[in-house]
Amino acid sequence: MSLNTQSLQPIINFIWSVADDVLINKFLENQYQDVILPMTVLRRLDLALEPTKDKTLKTFDEFKNKIDNLSGLLTSEQHGTGLAFYNTSPYTMKKLLADPKNIDANFLDYLNGFSENVQDIITKFKFRNQLQTFEDTGITFSLLEKFCNPKLELSPEKISPMAMGYMFEDLIRRFNEKTNAAAGRHFTPREIIELMTHLVYLPVKDKIQQGTFLVYDPCAGSGAMLTQSKLFATNPEGEIKSKATFHLYGQENTGEMYATCKSDMLLKGEDPDKIKFGSTLSEYGFDNDLKFNFMLTNPPYGTTWKQDIDNLNVGTGKKIEINDTRFNLPIKNFKGDLEKTCLTSRSNDGQLMFMLHMLSKMKDPKDGGSRIASVHNGSALFTGDAGSGESGIRQYIIENDMLECIVQLPNDIFYNTGIATYVWFVTNVKEAKRKGKVQLINASSDAFYRKMRKSLGSKRNELTSENIEAIQDLYFAFEENEYSKIFDNEDFGFYQITVNQPEKDENGKIIKDNKGKVKADSSLKDIENVPIKESIEAYFKREVLPFAPDAWYDKTKMKVGYEIAFNKYFYQYEGLRALSEIAKDIVLLEQETDGLLKEIIA
């Protein structure tokens, strides 16, 4: 599954050169991608159709007046393309170049000749919006000539979907950097996908040798997670060698990425109708009862989901009210009773909402259950106080014994962010030794990555096959060591109590209200987080009363919280340097400074 990304750079650079060679002064910089990305996809589709063009046209001409729906014939191997799409125009991109005078009209005819599923791709790219500018500025011929250059090899036989996904992500990264635009999402490096697929499939490899399995990505992007996970499971030369049938489902709300994903599904012979457009959270595109065996995703984090909230919210006040069953779940209150709670994260970060969505799409354990791999930043681990939506989501996952493992990735491993990232592995069918446990793996040290010779945006580090295997070994060993820690589920939970102290007058006398109740001093109010495993009374007696003998807490207003303090668990103390060493360095510095001073004065 490994990909030599450096070998793709000449092709990416050539595509990038279209901007300077053809589009400059014709389009604004922030419009370049509106031309380059769809043209790249169209050329890839064009090359896939070239070998069967004559056969397809012959079938079309013969039956166009005899049969209303020719789709079945035109996609058949015997009479048509042998692919899930076709083009009934007499033109290919190369043939368009033979008639420069009529190239604009012919290019429109060429676009109109594509099958309906490709029309959807063209529409999502909003590509027809550019045609008038092509004609007005006279660049249509130059643009097509550039994309028909032999240096630009984009055929499916030469460029895999995995490679194509990487190329698109690199191009989009460059566009964003050039226009100082925020990417809004973090595209997943190929080796991270490889790690995710290994830890999703290998634990159940004996159970997926035969049958039918559904794989889903609610934030599909270019579709690489879907196609590569299937390849890993079914590759006859791979570790699993499954002969089962895998159906790929995905949803994407960015038009250009949806179009890219759908085009590669067409080229791979996958069902393009299983890729839906729209926001997964508020415009879910599949049947609500559809469940999936495997889910892999990299949801946008640090990105607003306010539009989804507005679409889902049924409340009229400040409090968010969502009736959707995906986001209303039973969690325990401080008394231990289950309460159905609307769990929503902050409006400026919806990453954990995608986790809730995936939990709702898990198969029942009696039907084999589901396995999930999802990439998150650090805020998913600890942001949100006790009683908040984020804390409640963590509580629901952990108390229902679904969090299996979290792997911390190295920093600087994504293209457009250097922040710490974590892969969550979630399942409702834990093996016996993992029940009631959570494994944390710290793969952020240099023992688990290699420095890249040349960075790509923020990406300076990468995982090698050996690094992935080392992480994999830690997972399967399920043992505690320097890089792996194992916890009980309860270790992440705490009761949040509010500690009050009495208000006193200037003579130190405790003040009471007119009912004789001690008044609390608001300036002395404090919060304590008591581990769930511990008695609150014992904790209060040990940690609070020795320092505030008159303190008390309100037993009716406690909250339950869950957080995963990853860095705390792997913290390694570094002792202070000896005073003699520090003194020696100071003397050396003084000597150097003294020497410099003498040179200046001399």
N, C-alpha and C positions, 0 to 999 in steps of 0.2 A: 504493500500500500504506500510505500515511501515515494516521495516526489522530489526530483531534483529541481528546485525552484530557480536556481541560477540559470539553468538551461533555457528557461522561459523568458529571461530578461530581454534577449534580442527581439523576440516577437512583441513583447509588451512595449519596448522602446520604439519599435516600428509603428505600432498602433498609435502610440503617444505622439509620434512625429506628424500625424495627420493634422493635428491642431496647428502647428507652425507652418506646414506646407500648404494646407488647403483652407482651413477655417479662420485663420487670423485676419482680423479686420472685417470679417463677414459675420461673425458671431461674437458675442461677449464671452469672456473667459468662463463665466459660470454657466454658459450654455453648451460648451464643448461636449460634455458628456451626453447631452441630449441627442447628439449626432453620432458620436464615436461608439457608444455602447450598443445602440440598436443596429448600427451598420456591422459591428463585429458579430452579433448574433445572426443577422441576416446572411452574412457571408458564410458563416458556419452551416446554416441550414441549406444554403445554395450549393455548397460543396457536397453535402450529403445527398442532394437530389440529382446532381449532375450525371452519375452513371446510369440512371433509369429515366432520364428526361425524355428521350425519343419514344420509349415504350409507353410512358405515361401519356404523352400527347397523342399517340396513336389510339390508345384506349379511349381517351376523352373525345377525340374527333369521331370515333366510330359509334359511341353510345350516348353522346350528349343530347341527342334528339329522341332517344329511345327510352332512357331511364331517368327518372326524376332525381334520385339520389345516387350519385356515382361514387360516394365516399368509399364504400366497401371494395369496389373494383380498383379504384385509383390507389388504394393503400395495400392491395394484395401483392404478394411476391410475383405471381404469374403475370398479372396484367399491369401492375403499377410500381409503386416505389418500394414496397416491402417495409415501409415505415408508417408511422401513425399520422403522417401529413403529406401534402403534395402541393404542386403548383401547376396550374393549367395554362399559364401564360406561355407563349412561344419563346419567351426570353429566359436566358440565364444572365447573371451579372456580366459575364464575358461577352455574350452576344449583344448586350445593350451597347457596348463600346463600338460596335460595328456601324452604328447609325448616330453619329454625334449630333446631327441637326435636330433629330426628333427624340433625343435622349430623355427629356423631361416627361413627355407624354408616354413614352415606352416604359420608363421607370415606374410610373403610376400604374400602368397596365400590368407590369411585373408584380408589383405589390398586391394588386387586386386579385391576382391569380392564385394566391396562397389559400390553403384550406382554412376553414373557420377557426381551428385551434391556433393557427399561426396569426390569423387576424386579431385574435385576442392579445397575443404578444405584441403585435405592432401597435395596437390601441393603448396598451398599458405603458408602452414607451412614449406614447404621444408623438410618434415619429412623423405622421402625416402633417403635423403642425409645422415641420421644418421644410416641407417640399417647396413652398412658395419662395422661401429665402434661397433655396438651391437654385431655383429658376431665375430669380431676380438678380442674383450675383453671378450666375453662370458657372457654378462650381460642380454641377452634377457629374459631368464627365471626369473631372480631376479626382473627385471623391471615389467614384467607382473604379477608376484606373488604379488608384492607390490600394484599394481593398482587393483588387484582383492581382496584385503583384505577387509573383511566386515566393517572395520572401515571407509573405504573410500566410503561413500554412495553418489553417484552422479546421481542417477536416476532422471528423470524429475519430478516424483511424489513427491520426497523428497526435491529436490533442484530446486527452481523456476529460470526462466531466470534472474530475478532481482538479486537473490542470487548468481547465477553463474557469472553474470557480476561483482558483487562486489568481488567475490573470485579471478577472473582473474586480476582485477585491483590491488588487494592487493598483489597477487603474482608478478605481473610485477613491482609494487613499490619496493618490496623486492629485486628483481633481479637488478633493477637500483641502489638501495642503496648499494648493495653488490659489484657491479662493478664500483661504482662512475660514473655511466652513467646518463646523463640528460634524463629525461623522454620525453621531447619534446612535451608533451601535458599534460593536466590537467584533469584527470578522474573525472567525476561528482558524488559526493556523492548522495546516494539515496534520501535523504531528499530535496536536491536542485532540483532534477528531480520532486519530488512531488510538490514543490512550483511552478515550471514552468508549470506543467500540470494543476494545479489549476487555475492559472491566464490566461492560454491559452484557456481552455475549459469552465470554469464556466461562463464567461461573455456572452457566446453564447449557453448555455446549452439547452435553449428552441428551438434553431434552428437546433440542431443536433440529435434530437430524432429519426428521420427516414432519409433514403436516403443512399448515398454512399459518403465517404470522404477519401481523400488522405493525408497521414501524411508522412513527409519527414525529414530526418536528413542527411545533406551533409557531416558530419564528424561523421559517425555512431558509431565508437568504437565498444563496445560489443553489441550494439543495445538496451541498456536498456531504452533510452529515447523513442524509438519507441514502444517497447512492453509495457512499463509501462504507456505511455500516452493512448494507446488503452485500457488497463485494467481499467484505471481511468474512461474513458468515458463509457465503456460498462459493468462495474461491476454491476450485478443486486442488490448488496447490497451497492452500492456507492451513491454518491450525484447526479449523472447525470442519470444513468440507461438507457443509450441510446440503442436503438434496431437497430441503423444504422449499416452499413457495413463500416469498416475501413481497407483500404489497406495501408501497410507499405512499404516505399521506403527508401533506404539508400545507401550511398557510403562511402567507407573507403579505404585509400591507404596504410595502414600498414597490411602486410600479416597475421600476427598472430591475429590481432583484427578482420580483415575481416573474417577470418576462424571461429573465435569464434562467431561472429554475425550471420554468415550464418548457423552455426550448430544449434544455438538456434532458428532461424527462422524455420528450418526443424522440430525441436522438438515441436514447438508451432503450427505447421500446417500452418504457413505463407508461402507465395510464395518465395522460396529462390532466384528466378531469379530477384526479385525486390531489391536485394542487389548487388551492383556493386563494382568492384575493380578498383582502380586507383584514381588519383588526381581529385577532383571535379572541380578545377579551370581550368585545362588545358586538362583533359580527362573526361569530363562529360559523364556519362554512359547512360543517358536516352534521349528520344526524346526531342528536344529543345522546342517543343510546349506543353510539359506536364506541367501542373500547379498543385499546391498543396493547400489544404485548410488550413493545419496546418504544421508549421515547427518548430522544436525544435533542438537546437544544442549547443555544447560547442566547438567552433573552436579552433585550436591551436593558442596561442598568444605568442608573443616574439619568433616566429619560422620563419625561412626564407621561402620565396616562390619563391626564385630566379629561381629554375628549371622551375616553371610554367611560370615565366616571359620569360625565354629563349624560352620556347615552344610556347608562345603566341605572342611574340614581332615580329613585321614585319618591324621595323625601322632598319636603318643602322648606325645611329648616336648614340649619348649619350642619347637622349630623347627616352623614352619608347613609342612605338606606338602599340596599340592593337586595332584591328578592331572589336573584339568581342562586340556585342551589349550590353552584360551584363555590360560592364565596360565603355561604352560611353553614357553619359547621359546629358540632358540639365540642366544647372544651371544658375542662374542669375549672371550677372556681376555687377560692381558697378553702371552702368547706369540703371540697372533694366531689361536689355535685356537678353533673354535666349540664352545661347551659349552651343552647344554640346561639352562636355569636356571629355577627356580620364582620368578617375579617377583611379589612382593606388596609393596604399600605398607604404611605404618604403619596400625595398626588404627583410629586416630582420624581418618584422612583417606583415603577410597577413590576420590578423583576420577580418578586415573590408572588405576585398575582398569577404569573405564568406557571409557577410551581403548583399553586392551588388548582389551576385549570387542568394541569396534567394529572394531578391526584384524582380528579373527577373522571378521568378517562382511563383509569387503571382497570384491568380485568379482575374479576373476583378471584381470590386465591384458589377456589375450587375449580376454576377454569384455567389454572396455570399462573394467574397473577401477572404482574408487570414489573419491568425494571426501567428506571429513569436515570439519565445522566444529564446534569444541567450545570452550566457555567455561571458563576456569580462573583460579584466583588465582595469586599469585606463587610459592607453594610448589611448584607443578608444574614450575616452571622450574629450581629449584635445591635444594630440600629433599632430603636423602638424600645421604650421603657416598658415595665410590667404593665399589662393591661392594654397595650397598644396592639394594632393589627399585626405588625411584623412579629412581635413577641408571640402573639396568639397563633400565627401560622407555624412558627417554630415549635410551639407547644403541641399543636395538633399533630405535626409530623412525628415528633419524638415520642409523645405519649402513646401514639398508635404504633410505635415500634417499626417505623418505616425508614428512618435514617440509618443507612448501612455504613457509609464511609464518606469522608470528605478529604479530598486531596488538595493541598495548597500547591499551586504552580509557581515556577520561578517568576520573578518580576521581569519586565521588559520582554515579554514573550508574545504580546499582541502588537498588531501593526500601528494602532493609533492610541495606545495607552500603555503606560509602564507600571500601572498600579498592581497591587496584589490581587490575584484571582484564585478562585477555588472551584473545583468540580464536585458537586454533590451527587452521590449515588443513593438512590431511593428505591425501595422495593416493598411490596406487601407479601413477599414470600421469602423471608430470610431463612438461611439454613440454620440448623439447630444451634451451632456454636455461636452464632451472631445474635440470637434472640436476646432482647433486652440490652444489647450492647451497641456502641458506636465506635468505629475506628477512625482516628484522625491520622493522616499521613502528611508529613512535612517534606515536600519535594521541592522546596524553594532554594536549598543550598546548592553550591556549585558541584556537588556530587551527582546532581540529577539533570544538569544541562550543559550545553556547549556554547561558547561564545561564537557568534557568527563572524565570518570574515568581513562581511559588509552588512551594515544594519539596513533594515527596510522600515522607514519611518521610526516608530518607537521600538520596533522589534530588534533587539540586539542579541537575544538568546534563543536557542532552539533545543528541542528534545531529540536525541538520537534514538535509534532502535534499541541500543543498549540501555539508555536512560528509561525508556518506556518499560523495558523488561525488568529493570531494577524496581520501579514503582509497582509493577505487576506482582513481583515476588513478595514485596512487603504486604500487599493486599492479601495474597493467598496464604502467606505464613500466619497472618493474624496473631502476631506476637508483639509484645512491647519491646522497644529499643529506642535508640537515639532519634529515629525518624518516624516511629509508629507508636501511638498511644491508644489504649483501649479504655473506654469509659462505660459506666452504667448509664442508661437513659436519664436517670434521676439526677446525675451529676450536673446537668445543664440547667436544672430548674431551681427557682428560688421564690420565697415569699417576700414581697416588698411590704415593709411595715413603716408607718410614720411614727417617729419618736417625738413625744411632747415633753416639755418641761414646764413647771409652774411659773406663772408671772409673779414677781415679788415687788413689794414697794421699796422705797429707799432705805427702809430699816431692815430689809431682808425678810419681811413677813410675807407669807404666801397669800395671794389675792384670790378671793372667791367671788362668784357671781351671786345674784340675789336668791338663787336656789341652793346656795351653799356648795356649789360645784367648783372645784379648782379651775381657775382660768389658765389656759395654755399661753405661753409667751411665744408669739408668732416668730420672733427673731431667733428663737432657739430651736425651732422645728427642724427635724433632721429625718433623713431616710436611711433605712438599713435593709440590706438584702440578705435574707436568711436562707441558707441552703435547704432545699426541700428534704434532704435526708436527715436534717437536724431538727431537734425540738426547738420551737420558737422560744419557749420559756427558758430552756437551758442556755440558748444563745443570748437572750436578753439579760439573763442573770450574769453571764460571763463577760459579755462584750459591752454592755451599756451601763448597768447599774453601778459598777465600781467607779465610773467616771461621772455619773449623774444619778445619784441615789433616789431623787424624787421623780425620775422619769417614768413615763408610762406609754403604752401604745394602744390605739383603738382597734380592738379585736373584730370590729364589724366592718372595717374599711381596708382590709388587707387585699393585696393583689398578687396574682401568680405571674411570674415572668420566666422566660427562657432565653438564654444567650449562649453562644459558643465562643469563649474567649481563647481563640486559637493560639495567639502569640503567647499568652500566659502559660499555656500547657507545654510549650516548647522553649520557654525562656531559659537561657543558659547564663548563669552568673559569671561575669568576668571580674576577677579580683582587682583591687586598686594597685597601682604600681608602688613599689617600695619607695620610701622617702629618699633613700640614698641615690636611687636612679634618677628621680626628679631633680635632686640637687645637682647631680653631675651634668644633666642637660642644661640646667640654668647657668652653670659655670661656663660651659661650652658656648652658650649663646652670648654671654657677657664678653667672652674673649673675642668672638667674631665681631660683635658690635664695637668693641674697643678698637679692633684693628681697622674697621671701616672708618671710625671717627678720626683716627690718626691720619689715614689717607686723605680725608676731606680737608683737614687742617693744614696738612703739609703743603 
